């Protein structure tokens, strides 16, 4: 039996962000038809967490495109989530080994950040 939407939302509010949930979020965002902030929050909920748990991103520019980086503490360690370029459906997670992700994190070495890193 499917979990009612309201219960899923309540469960997401209490759930920590895990690497698996971030991975699911990336998959959902890549298929999403919309790139609005509201859809971003809806997709986070569908992946099992509340978007507020991501915190504020660091904004950067690289190669003429704007992107955002979140450093997320998960039970298994820190994971970096990047949204970059185009219509906002290019998402990458640190630790993934596909060629596009490796290329993106290499490109990030040249990124110009507008938002400073948050002190630990």
C-alpha positions, 0 to 999 in steps of 0.5 A, a space after each residue: 500500500 502506498 504511503 499517503 502524501 502527507 505522511 511521506 512529507 512528515 517522514 521527510 521532515 524527520 529524515 536525515 539527508 543520506 547519500 542515497 537520498 541525495 542520489 535519488 534527488 539527483 535522479 529526480 531532478 534530472 528527469 524533472 520538467 521544471 527548474 523552479 525553486 518550488 519544484 526543487 523543494 518538491 523533488 527533495 521531498 520526493 527523495 525523502 528529505 526537506 530542502 531546508 536541510 540542504 542549507 544555503 548554497 554557495 553560488 559560483 560562475 564557471 565558463 560563463 554559467 552559474 552554479 550552486 554548491 551545497 556541502 551536506 553532512 550525511 551519516 556517512 560523511 560530507 557530500 558535495 552536491 552541485 547544480 550547474 549550467 543550463 536549465 538547472 538539470 545538471 546535478 553532480 554528487 561528489 564520489 560518483 565516478 561517471 565521466 561527467 561528474 569527474 569532469 565537473 569536479 575538475 572544472 570546479 577547481 577553476 570556479 569563481 565563488 560569489 558566496 564564501 564558504 561557511 566556517 566549520 
